[in-house]
């Protein structure tokens, strides 16, 4: 994975080599599949997603590191979810072709599902955790071989240690950034002591990036599931932990472990269990805290692959404080 990271990571997390809608190759592809159709760029961090208004489709152009096997597997997962009654963007074939090509990248078509991002409220988060549980319930029955993504949102301590070895020398010349990586190194020791390995936890295909927007609402109030780019076979608690990390941080990055109302966490987990129709195991509840901590640690540890690692490390310092607090207060996530 590290070799692929060095090959494909472009260095700017805010612009990770997403193809432009104005790229001549994209324009030619649009004229082939939907000539004359108005388009809207739907955004997205790791792929170009264009709404083709006339046919009611979305054209997605993947990153160069997304393999054909992974693109096909993700389409099959979504097809099976739709067949089970879940509302998601359904893959569409074009002239009997499952995938298209665009400037050396794989491209695909899917249905456009009108939706909106829920407002950032506590009730929205409760709804999102129930929706996550419903998704996991259906994903449990999805028997699909899903190649792991090259870039994901999950990292065990071994991966963090390997990436940190790249980041530490890359920022050693800057005292502020070096102090952050030194703190990250100390956190890594605590994380290893608290870590529950994936092999000890319930594993299944998970979404990998559950947050408001990737779980949206249709005009009629139905849940719609989007952006499966990070989907992989992981411990299911990873999805809960990843979502919780961003809830704690808050959209304006003002959140902290000290100020988060931990008495509200049981309500979120109850909603998840209602949707999943199963209970979290005691070991999953123990794993939740360290798995939340890995989210900010993941982003900071990867900074050495960026073009400006010092800026990236400094920018992640606030998020890392949440990880540090959680590792010092492991009882917070155990109810």
GUZA-713167 format. One record per residue (C-alpha): chain; residue number from 1; residue in three letters; x, y, z. Coordinates in pm, 1 decimal. Example, Ala and Ser with C-alpha at 12.3 -4.5 7.8 and 13.67 -1.06 7.14 Angstrom:
<nodes>
<node A 1 Ala <1230.0 -450.0 780.0>>
<node A 2 Ser <1367.0 -106.0 714.0>>
</nodes>
This chain:
<nodes>
<node A 1 Unk <0.0 0.0 0.0>>
<node A 2 Unk <279.3 246.0 82.8>>
<node A 3 Unk <422.5 214.7 -268.8>>
<node A 4 Unk <83.7 293.5 -419.5>>
<node A 5 Unk <38.4 582.6 -176.7>>
<node A 6 Unk <365.7 738.2 -287.8>>
<node A 7 Unk <270.6 688.8 -651.0>>
<node A 8 Unk <-80.7 830.7 -642.4>>
<node A 9 Unk <-95.7 1071.5 -343.5>>
<node A 10 Unk <-76.1 1415.2 -500.2>>
<node A 11 Unk <4.2 1609.8 -185.4>>
<node A 12 Unk <-295.1 1838.9 -149.7>>
<node A 13 Unk <-576.9 1682.3 54.1>>
<node A 14 Unk <-813.1 1958.1 -64.2>>
<node A 15 Unk <-747.6 1871.2 -429.1>>
<node A 16 Unk <-658.3 1501.4 -454.9>>
<node A 17 Unk <-627.8 1482.4 -833.0>>
<node A 18 Unk <-1001.1 1482.2 -905.6>>
<node A 19 Unk <-1067.7 1514.3 -1277.8>>
<node A 20 Unk <-1218.7 1850.3 -1375.4>>
<node A 21 Unk <-1561.1 1876.0 -1533.9>>
<node A 22 Unk <-1394.0 2098.1 -1795.9>>
<node A 23 Unk <-1136.8 1835.7 -1887.4>>
<node A 24 Unk <-1160.1 1774.2 -2266.4>>
<node A 25 Unk <-1175.0 1398.7 -2207.8>>
<node A 26 Unk <-1468.1 1443.0 -1968.9>>
<node A 27 Unk <-1647.1 1669.2 -2218.2>>
<node A 28 Unk <-1602.9 1410.7 -2493.4>>
<node A 29 Unk <-1741.2 1137.2 -2269.1>>
<node A 30 Unk <-2040.1 1352.8 -2179.0>>
<node A 31 Unk <-2118.3 1414.5 -2543.8>>
<node A 32 Unk <-2106.2 1040.0 -2600.2>>
<node A 33 Unk <-2336.2 930.2 -2317.5>>
<node A 34 Unk <-2565.7 1234.3 -2287.0>>
<node A 35 Unk <-2517.6 1474.7 -2579.2>>
<node A 36 Unk <-2636.9 1826.0 -2504.9>>
<node A 37 Unk <-2748.9 1748.3 -2149.6>>
<node A 38 Unk <-2701.8 2015.7 -1883.3>>
<node A 39 Unk <-2474.1 1898.0 -1602.2>>
<node A 40 Unk <-2413.5 1987.6 -1240.0>>
<node A 41 Unk <-2097.6 1903.8 -1046.7>>
<node A 42 Unk <-2216.1 1728.7 -728.9>>
<node A 43 Unk <-1877.8 1761.8 -559.2>>
<node A 44 Unk <-1682.3 1486.5 -388.4>>
<node A 45 Unk <-1331.9 1458.1 -248.3>>
<node A 46 Unk <-1206.1 1154.4 -436.7>>
<node A 47 Unk <-1403.1 1139.1 -760.5>>
<node A 48 Unk <-1572.4 1362.6 -1014.1>>
<node A 49 Unk <-1950.3 1327.9 -988.1>>
<node A 50 Unk <-2161.3 1496.1 -1255.3>>
<node A 51 Unk <-2540.5 1500.4 -1256.3>>
<node A 52 Unk <-2659.4 1453.6 -1615.3>>
<node A 53 Unk <-2998.2 1623.1 -1603.4>>
<node A 54 Unk <-3161.7 1493.9 -1922.4>>
<node A 55 Unk <-3116.4 1118.6 -1860.3>>
<node A 56 Unk <-3133.3 1155.3 -1480.6>>
<node A 57 Unk <-2797.9 991.0 -1428.0>>
<node A 58 Unk <-2468.6 1057.1 -1251.0>>
<node A 59 Unk <-2135.9 1015.8 -1428.2>>
<node A 60 Unk <-1855.6 927.9 -1186.7>>
<node A 61 Unk <-1491.1 943.8 -1294.4>>
<node A 62 Unk <-1273.2 758.1 -1046.7>>
<node A 63 Unk <-921.1 828.3 -927.0>>
<node A 64 Unk <-642.9 645.3 -1115.3>>
<node A 65 Unk <-576.8 418.7 -816.1>>
<node A 66 Unk <-928.7 269.2 -827.6>>
<node A 67 Unk <-889.7 -65.6 -1002.3>>
<node A 68 Unk <-1137.2 -220.8 -1242.1>>
<node A 69 Unk <-1204.7 -504.4 -997.2>>
<node A 70 Unk <-1282.7 -263.0 -715.4>>
<node A 71 Unk <-1507.7 -43.9 -931.7>>
<node A 72 Unk <-1703.7 -348.0 -1046.8>>
<node A 73 Unk <-1728.1 -488.8 -694.7>>
<node A 74 Unk <-1862.6 -161.0 -553.1>>
<node A 75 Unk <-2127.3 -154.9 -824.8>>
<node A 76 Unk <-2230.7 -509.4 -736.5>>
<node A 77 Unk <-2260.6 -420.0 -367.9>>
<node A 78 Unk <-2491.4 -129.5 -451.7>>
<node A 79 Unk <-2699.0 -345.3 -685.2>>
<node A 80 Unk <-2755.2 -599.3 -410.8>>
<node A 81 Unk <-2848.5 -330.0 -160.7>>
<node A 82 Unk <-3104.2 -186.3 -401.6>>
<node A 83 Unk <-3240.0 -537.5 -463.4>>
<node A 84 Unk <-3290.3 -568.5 -86.0>>
<node A 85 Unk <-3495.6 -249.2 -81.4>>
<node A 86 Unk <-3233.3 5.5 21.3>>
<node A 87 Unk <-3250.5 342.9 -150.2>>
<node A 88 Unk <-2913.6 407.4 -315.6>>
<node A 89 Unk <-2777.1 515.1 -652.4>>
<node A 90 Unk <-2827.2 212.6 -877.4>>
<node A 91 Unk <-2552.1 127.4 -1128.7>>
<node A 92 Unk <-2655.3 169.6 -1493.8>>
<node A 93 Unk <-2497.5 -2.9 -1791.3>>
<node A 94 Unk <-2429.8 195.6 -2107.3>>
<node A 95 Unk <-2461.3 0.8 -2431.4>>
<node A 96 Unk <-2403.0 -320.3 -2233.3>>
<node A 97 Unk <-2085.3 -179.1 -2084.0>>
<node A 98 Unk <-2044.9 -185.2 -1707.9>>
<node A 99 Unk <-1755.7 62.8 -1703.1>>
<node A 100 Unk <-1633.9 341.4 -1928.7>>
<node A 101 Unk <-1288.6 497.0 -1951.3>>
<node A 102 Unk <-1181.5 858.7 -1925.7>>
<node A 103 Unk <-820.5 972.6 -1946.0>>
<node A 104 Unk <-691.1 641.8 -1819.1>>
<node A 105 Unk <-945.2 623.7 -1535.8>>
<node A 106 Unk <-1252.8 413.8 -1487.4>>
<node A 107 Unk <-1587.0 590.7 -1518.7>>
<node A 108 Unk <-1938.1 470.4 -1447.3>>
<node A 109 Unk <-2302.6 569.1 -1465.0>>
<node A 110 Unk <-2567.3 540.8 -1195.4>>
<node A 111 Unk <-2914.3 673.8 -1125.8>>
<node A 112 Unk <-2950.7 1018.7 -973.2>>
<node A 113 Unk <-3150.4 1015.6 -649.3>>
<node A 114 Unk <-3274.7 1362.2 -546.6>>
<node A 115 Unk <-3177.8 1424.9 -187.2>>
<node A 116 Unk <-3065.7 1686.5 61.9>>
<node A 117 Unk <-2810.3 1690.9 342.0>>
<node A 118 Unk <-2988.9 1693.2 679.7>>
<node A 119 Unk <-2927.8 1988.3 906.1>>
<node A 120 Unk <-2657.2 1941.6 1166.9>>
<node A 121 Unk <-2866.4 1874.0 1477.4>>
<node A 122 Unk <-2861.5 1613.6 1749.4>>
<node A 123 Unk <-3181.1 1461.0 1609.4>>
<node A 124 Unk <-3012.2 1430.4 1269.1>>
<node A 125 Unk <-2726.0 1239.0 1428.0>>
<node A 126 Unk <-2967.8 1003.0 1601.4>>
<node A 127 Unk <-3145.3 944.4 1271.1>>
<node A 128 Unk <-2809.2 887.5 1098.1>>
<node A 129 Unk <-2704.3 619.8 1348.3>>
<node A 130 Unk <-3032.8 435.4 1300.6>>
<node A 131 Unk <-2984.9 460.3 923.5>>
<node A 132 Unk <-2631.1 326.2 965.6>>
<node A 133 Unk <-2769.8 30.0 1156.2>>
<node A 134 Unk <-3022.8 -38.1 880.6>>
<node A 135 Unk <-2742.9 -26.4 624.0>>
<node A 136 Unk <-2527.6 -267.0 823.8>>
<node A 137 Unk <-2820.5 -505.6 861.4>>
<node A 138 Unk <-2850.5 -534.8 484.2>>
<node A 139 Unk <-2475.0 -534.8 425.5>>
<node A 140 Unk <-2444.6 -840.7 650.1>>
<node A 141 Unk <-2619.6 -1038.1 376.8>>
<node A 142 Unk <-2406.7 -898.1 94.7>>
<node A 143 Unk <-2169.2 -1177.4 1.3>>
<node A 144 Unk <-1926.7 -995.7 -226.1>>
<node A 145 Unk <-1551.8 -995.8 -277.8>>
<node A 146 Unk <-1460.4 -631.5 -229.8>>
<node A 147 Unk <-1094.8 -539.6 -289.1>>
<node A 148 Unk <-973.8 -297.6 -25.0>>
<node A 149 Unk <-939.0 67.0 -123.7>>
<node A 150 Unk <-586.7 200.8 -166.9>>
<node A 151 Unk <-682.9 505.0 40.2>>
<node A 152 Unk <-934.2 443.8 316.0>>
<node A 153 Unk <-1045.3 582.8 651.2>>
<node A 154 Unk <-926.2 289.0 860.1>>
<node A 155 Unk <-583.6 224.3 1012.0>>
<node A 156 Unk <-472.0 -18.2 1282.4>>
<node A 157 Unk <-169.2 74.7 1497.4>>
<node A 158 Unk <70.1 -109.4 1264.0>>
<node A 159 Unk <-27.9 111.3 969.0>>
<node A 160 Unk <-9.8 428.4 1177.4>>
<node A 161 Unk <338.3 334.2 1296.3>>
<node A 162 Unk <454.8 272.4 938.7>>
<node A 163 Unk <314.4 601.0 808.8>>
<node A 164 Unk <442.6 799.0 1106.1>>
<node A 165 Unk <793.5 680.3 1019.7>>
<node A 166 Unk <752.1 870.8 691.8>>
<node A 167 Unk <594.8 1179.4 848.6>>
<node A 168 Unk <837.5 1236.5 1138.2>>
<node A 169 Unk <1146.4 1308.1 925.3>>
<node A 170 Unk <936.2 1508.5 678.3>>
<node A 171 Unk <845.4 1764.5 949.8>>
<node A 172 Unk <1152.7 1739.3 1175.3>>
<node A 173 Unk <1279.5 2081.2 1060.8>>
<node A 174 Unk <969.4 2258.5 1197.8>>
<node A 175 Unk <955.9 2268.3 1580.1>>
<node A 176 Unk <578.1 2307.5 1596.3>>
<node A 177 Unk <503.1 2020.0 1360.4>>
<node A 178 Unk <772.5 1803.6 1520.1>>
<node A 179 Unk <606.4 1855.8 1857.3>>
<node A 180 Unk <276.0 1732.1 1710.5>>
<node A 181 Unk <435.6 1416.0 1568.2>>
<node A 182 Unk <610.7 1351.3 1898.8>>
<node A 183 Unk <271.4 1370.3 2067.6>>
<node A 184 Unk <132.8 1137.0 1802.7>>
<node A 185 Unk <412.7 889.5 1875.7>>
<node A 186 Unk <316.8 889.9 2246.2>>
<node A 187 Unk <-49.8 842.6 2156.9>>
<node A 188 Unk <42.4 546.8 1940.2>>
<node A 189 Unk <189.3 365.1 2241.4>>
<node A 190 Unk <-135.4 418.0 2435.5>>
<node A 191 Unk <-341.1 311.2 2134.3>>
<node A 192 Unk <-153.1 -15.8 2102.1>>
<node A 193 Unk <-222.6 -93.1 2468.2>>
<node A 194 Unk <-598.3 -36.7 2421.1>>
<node A 195 Unk <-640.6 -174.9 2069.3>>
<node A 196 Unk <-886.5 -455.1 1999.2>>
<node A 197 Unk <-775.3 -634.2 1681.1>>
<node A 198 Unk <-1016.2 -671.8 1393.5>>
<node A 199 Unk <-1000.2 -1049.5 1423.6>>
<node A 200 Unk <-1168.6 -1026.9 1766.0>>
<node A 201 Unk <-1460.8 -814.3 1642.6>>
<node A 202 Unk <-1764.7 -870.7 1417.7>>
<node A 203 Unk <-1654.1 -792.5 1062.2>>
<node A 204 Unk <-1861.3 -725.8 752.4>>
<node A 205 Unk <-1875.7 -489.3 457.4>>
<node A 206 Unk <-1911.6 -136.2 599.1>>
<node A 207 Unk <-1965.6 198.9 430.3>>
<node A 208 Unk <-1644.9 359.1 557.4>>
<node A 209 Unk <-1758.7 723.1 547.8>>
<node A 210 Unk <-2095.5 757.1 720.8>>
<node A 211 Unk <-2174.7 1120.3 787.7>>
<node A 212 Unk <-2453.7 1365.3 713.6>>
<node A 213 Unk <-2460.8 1409.7 337.1>>
<node A 214 Unk <-2340.2 1059.3 256.6>>
<node A 215 Unk <-2662.6 952.2 422.5>>
<node A 216 Unk <-2916.4 1196.5 283.0>>
<node A 217 Unk <-3289.0 1256.6 281.5>>
<node A 218 Unk <-3515.6 1242.5 -23.3>>
<node A 219 Unk <-3793.5 1502.6 -61.1>>
<node A 220 Unk <-4035.2 1241.7 81.4>>
<node A 221 Unk <-3816.5 1184.7 388.7>>
<node A 222 Unk <-3658.3 850.9 295.3>>
<node A 223 Unk <-3296.2 771.0 376.9>>
<node A 224 Unk <-3066.8 749.6 74.7>>
<node A 225 Unk <-2715.0 607.1 92.0>>
<node A 226 Unk <-2437.3 761.4 -116.8>>
<node A 227 Unk <-2060.9 756.6 -174.3>>
<node A 228 Unk <-1944.7 399.5 -113.9>>
<node A 229 Unk <-1588.9 484.6 -219.6>>
<node A 230 Unk <-1441.4 372.1 114.8>>
<node A 231 Unk <-1653.8 58.9 149.7>>
<node A 232 Unk <-1456.1 -242.6 268.9>>
<node A 233 Unk <-1473.6 -547.3 490.8>>
<node A 234 Unk <-1391.7 -402.8 832.9>>
<node A 235 Unk <-1495.4 -430.6 1196.5>>
<node A 236 Unk <-1846.2 -286.0 1193.7>>
<node A 237 Unk <-1759.4 -68.3 1493.8>>
<node A 238 Unk <-1525.6 125.0 1263.2>>
<node A 239 Unk <-1824.8 288.4 1094.4>>
<node A 240 Unk <-1965.5 398.8 1429.8>>
<node A 241 Unk <-1626.1 525.6 1545.9>>
<node A 242 Unk <-1553.9 716.0 1227.2>>
<node A 243 Unk <-1888.1 895.6 1241.2>>
<node A 244 Unk <-1850.7 972.8 1610.4>>
<node A 245 Unk <-1507.7 1132.4 1560.6>>
<node A 246 Unk <-1656.0 1396.6 1330.6>>
<node A 247 Unk <-1956.1 1452.6 1558.0>>
<node A 248 Unk <-1720.1 1524.4 1847.5>>
<node A 249 Unk <-1507.0 1759.8 1635.3>>
<node A 250 Unk <-1816.5 1952.0 1512.9>>
<node A 251 Unk <-1845.1 2110.7 1165.5>>
<node A 252 Unk <-1653.1 2420.8 1277.4>>
<node A 253 Unk <-1373.6 2210.6 1438.5>>
<node A 254 Unk <-1453.3 2361.1 1778.4>>
<node A 255 Unk <-1534.9 2034.7 1952.9>>
<node A 256 Unk <-1319.2 1850.7 2205.0>>
<node A 257 Unk <-1330.1 1543.7 2421.5>>
<node A 258 Unk <-1366.6 1759.7 2731.4>>
<node A 259 Unk <-1670.0 1951.3 2604.9>>
<node A 260 Unk <-1858.0 1669.6 2430.4>>
<node A 261 Unk <-2166.9 1555.4 2622.1>>
<node A 262 Unk <-2080.4 1188.8 2667.2>>
<node A 263 Unk <-2415.5 1119.9 2834.6>>
<node A 264 Unk <-2571.5 1142.2 2487.9>>
<node A 265 Unk <-2363.9 857.7 2341.2>>
<node A 266 Unk <-2588.5 572.1 2467.6>>
<node A 267 Unk <-2880.1 721.6 2272.4>>
<node A 268 Unk <-2675.2 710.0 1950.4>>
<node A 269 Unk <-2575.6 348.8 2010.7>>
<node A 270 Unk <-2935.1 256.7 2093.6>>
<node A 271 Unk <-3047.6 402.8 1760.9>>
<node A 272 Unk <-2781.9 201.5 1579.9>>
<node A 273 Unk <-2884.6 -121.3 1750.5>>
<node A 274 Unk <-3250.5 -58.8 1667.6>>
<node A 275 Unk <-3164.2 -13.5 1301.5>>
<node A 276 Unk <-2922.1 -306.5 1290.0>>
<node A 277 Unk <-3157.5 -532.6 1487.7>>
<node A 278 Unk <-2861.9 -662.4 1681.3>>
<node A 279 Unk <-2661.4 -562.5 1985.8>>
<node A 280 Unk <-2306.6 -437.6 1997.8>>
<node A 281 Unk <-2084.8 -684.0 2178.9>>
<node A 282 Unk <-1904.3 -586.6 2501.7>>
<node A 283 Unk <-1576.9 -606.5 2310.1>>
<node A 284 Unk <-1710.6 -367.5 2044.0>>
<node A 285 Unk <-1804.6 -118.5 2312.5>>
<node A 286 Unk <-1452.8 -145.9 2454.9>>
<node A 287 Unk <-1307.5 -96.4 2107.2>>
<node A 288 Unk <-1514.6 213.1 2026.4>>
<node A 289 Unk <-1287.0 463.6 2201.4>>
<node A 290 Unk <-955.3 355.7 2048.1>>
<node A 291 Unk <-1121.6 319.4 1708.5>>
<node A 292 Unk <-1247.0 679.7 1735.8>>
<node A 293 Unk <-894.7 788.2 1829.2>>
<node A 294 Unk <-749.6 635.5 1513.2>>
<node A 295 Unk <-949.9 872.0 1290.2>>
<node A 296 Unk <-754.2 1191.7 1372.3>>
<node A 297 Unk <-436.8 985.3 1414.3>>
<node A 298 Unk <-487.5 843.5 1064.5>>
<node A 299 Unk <-504.4 1188.0 906.6>>
<node A 300 Unk <-198.5 1318.3 1092.1>>
<node A 301 Unk <14.8 1008.0 1034.9>>
<node A 302 Unk <-37.6 1032.2 657.4>>
<node A 303 Unk <93.3 1388.7 636.7>>
<node A 304 Unk <437.5 1272.9 525.8>>
<node A 305 Unk <291.3 1177.8 188.2>>
<node A 306 Unk <166.4 1534.2 128.2>>
<node A 307 Unk <351.8 1803.9 -61.6>>
<node A 308 Unk <336.4 2028.7 248.2>>
<node A 309 Unk <345.5 1791.4 547.7>>
<node A 310 Unk <419.1 2068.1 799.8>>
<node A 311 Unk <97.0 2253.0 718.7>>
<node A 312 Unk <-102.3 1929.9 724.5>>
<node A 313 Unk <35.1 1822.3 1061.2>>
<node A 314 Unk <-28.1 2163.2 1215.2>>
<node A 315 Unk <-382.8 2164.1 1077.4>>
<node A 316 Unk <-451.8 1824.5 1238.5>>
<node A 317 Unk <-334.6 1925.1 1587.2>>
<node A 318 Unk <-685.9 2022.4 1703.4>>
<node A 319 Unk <-836.0 1692.3 1587.7>>
<node A 320 Unk <-549.7 1501.5 1750.9>>
<node A 321 Unk <-636.7 1650.1 2089.3>>
<node A 322 Unk <-962.5 1454.5 2073.8>>
<node A 323 Unk <-765.9 1132.8 2020.2>>
<node A 324 Unk <-534.2 1216.6 2309.8>>
<node A 325 Unk <-826.4 1283.5 2544.0>>
<node A 326 Unk <-1000.3 959.5 2448.9>>
<node A 327 Unk <-689.2 751.6 2505.8>>
<node A 328 Unk <-652.0 912.6 2849.4>>
<node A 329 Unk <-1022.7 859.1 2927.9>>
<node A 330 Unk <-1111.6 518.8 2783.4>>
<node A 331 Unk <-1419.9 488.2 3004.2>>
<node A 332 Unk <-1593.3 776.4 2818.7>>
<node A 333 Unk <-1713.3 561.1 2527.8>>
<node A 334 Unk <-1805.8 255.0 2733.7>>
<node A 335 Unk <-2122.1 397.7 2882.5>>
</nodes>
